[in-house]
Amino acid sequence: MNKLMYSLLMAGMISFAACGQSGEEAHDEKASGVEQNEAGGYGKVVTPDNPVALTDLMDDMDKANGFQGQVTGTVVASCQNKGCWMTLDGGNGQTMMVSFKDYGFFVPMDMAGKQVVIEGIAEIRTVGVDEQRHLAQDGGASEEEINAITEEKQELSFVADGVVVI
């Protein structure tokens, strides 16, 4: 009888420990804020449907304001604090800032170099010095690089409803 009780007690402790660990991992994933949707992307499910190359959108930047649809490009960087933004390579040293609608989802912090399709709205906007510095800090820029930001700038930005890695 003692052996049976001991075996049941050990099995219960092992099960409890395993459940606790599993819950802890799930908690860590929730704490990071990065959750994939049912299709393996982030935010709204995006099914690539003839997306515009970011380099083409950048070439027509004057026409880009008000663009709504899908864009494809390569991720240069993503926020290293939460994954709450990313930048895409627009060619010729230009990048496009991508934020996520209503701060409703995040992407992994290791997105650099990945090819993505994003869906949402592009706009040309003025970015103030404080916001540029904040984004530079989130991106891991040095203090010297952050302090070198002294003027507002016009940039093409994108508010994404969803992101999928292709």
C-alpha positions in Angstrom: 0.0 0.0 0.0 2.9 2.4 0.8 4.5 1.7 -2.5 1.2 2.4 -4.3 0.7 5.7 -2.4 4.3 6.7 -3.0 3.9 6.0 -6.8 0.7 8.0 -7.0 2.2 10.9 -5.1 5.3 10.9 -7.4 3.1 10.7 -10.5 1.0 13.6 -9.2 4.1 15.7 -8.4 5.6 15.0 -11.9 2.2 15.9 -13.5 1.9 19.1 -11.4 5.5 20.1 -12.3 4.9 19.5 -16.0 1.7 21.5 -16.0 3.4 24.3 -14.1 6.2 24.5 -16.6 3.8 24.4 -19.6 1.8 27.2 -18.0 4.9 29.2 -17.4 6.0 28.9 -21.0 2.5 30.0 -22.1 2.7 32.9 -19.7 6.1 34.0 -21.1 4.7 33.9 -24.7 1.7 36.0 -23.6 4.0 38.4 -21.7 6.0 39.0 -24.9 2.9 40.0 -26.7 3.9 38.0 -29.8 1.1 35.6 -30.8 0.7 34.0 -34.2 -2.7 33.9 -35.9 -4.2 30.7 -37.2 -2.4 31.0 -40.5 1.1 31.5 -38.9 1.2 35.3 -39.4 0.6 38.2 -37.1 -2.5 40.3 -36.7 -5.2 39.9 -39.4 -4.7 36.8 -41.6 -2.9 38.0 -44.8 -3.1 35.8 -47.9 -0.7 37.3 -50.4 -2.6 38.5 -53.5 -0.3 40.2 -56.0 1.4 42.5 -53.4 3.2 45.7 -54.6 7.0 45.6 -54.2 8.0 48.2 -51.6 10.7 49.4 -54.0 8.0 50.2 -56.5 5.9 52.0 -53.9 8.9 54.0 -52.8 9.6 55.0 -56.5 6.0 56.4 -56.6 6.2 57.9 -53.1 4.3 61.0 -54.2 1.4 58.8 -55.2 1.8 56.5 -52.1 -0.2 58.7 -49.8 -3.5 56.9 -49.5 -2.3 53.6 -50.8 -4.3 50.7 -49.4 -3.4 47.1 -50.1 -0.6 44.6 -49.8 3.2 45.4 -49.9 6.1 43.0 -49.9 9.6 43.7 -48.7 12.5 42.6 -46.6 12.6 43.5 -42.9 15.6 45.6 -41.9 14.8 45.8 -38.2 12.1 45.3 -35.6 11.5 46.9 -32.2 13.8 45.2 -29.7 11.6 45.9 -26.8 8.2 44.4 -27.8 8.2 43.9 -31.5 5.7 46.8 -31.9 7.2 48.1 -35.2 9.5 47.1 -38.0 11.2 48.8 -40.9 11.3 47.4 -44.5 14.0 48.0 -47.1 12.8 50.4 -49.7 16.1 50.3 -51.7 18.6 53.1 -52.2 19.2 53.4 -48.4 15.5 54.2 -47.8 13.3 52.3 -45.3 9.6 52.4 -44.5 8.4 52.3 -41.0 5.6 49.8 -40.3 3.4 50.1 -37.2 0.6 47.8 -36.3 -3.0 48.9 -36.3 -4.3 50.0 -32.9 -1.1 48.5 -31.3 -3.1 45.3 -31.7 -0.3 42.8 -32.3 3.4 42.5 -32.3 6.0 40.6 -34.4 9.1 38.7 -33.2 12.2 40.7 -32.4 14.3 38.6 -34.8 12.5 39.5 -38.0 15.5 41.2 -39.7 16.2 39.7 -43.1 12.8 38.0 -43.5 10.7 38.6 -46.5 7.1 39.7 -45.6 3.8 40.7 -47.0 2.0 43.4 -45.1 -1.6 44.5 -45.6 -2.9 47.9 -44.6 -2.5 51.6 -45.5 0.6 53.6 -46.6 0.8 57.3 -45.9 3.4 60.1 -46.0 3.8 61.7 -42.6 5.9 64.1 -40.6 7.9 62.4 -37.8 9.1 64.6 -35.0 12.5 64.5 -33.3 11.2 62.9 -30.1 9.4 60.1 -32.0 12.5 59.4 -34.1 14.7 59.3 -31.0 12.3 56.9 -29.3 12.2 54.6 -32.3 16.0 54.7 -32.6 16.3 53.7 -28.9 13.8 50.9 -29.4 15.9 49.7 -32.4 19.1 49.5 -30.3 20.8 52.7 -31.7 23.8 54.1 -29.8 23.4 57.2 -27.7 25.5 59.0 -30.3 23.1 58.0 -33.1 20.1 59.0 -31.0 21.6 62.4 -30.2 22.4 63.0 -33.9 18.6 63.2 -34.6 17.8 66.9 -34.6 15.2 67.5 -37.3 11.7 66.3 -38.1 11.4 64.4 -41.4 8.9 63.3 -43.9 8.6 59.6 -44.4 6.5 56.9 -46.0 4.9 54.9 -43.2 2.6 52.0 -43.2 -0.1 50.9 -40.7 -0.5 47.2 -41.0 -3.6 45.1 -40.2 -1.6 42.0 -40.7 1.8 40.5 -41.5 2.9 37.2 -43.0 6.4 35.9 -43.5 6.8 34.4 -47.0 
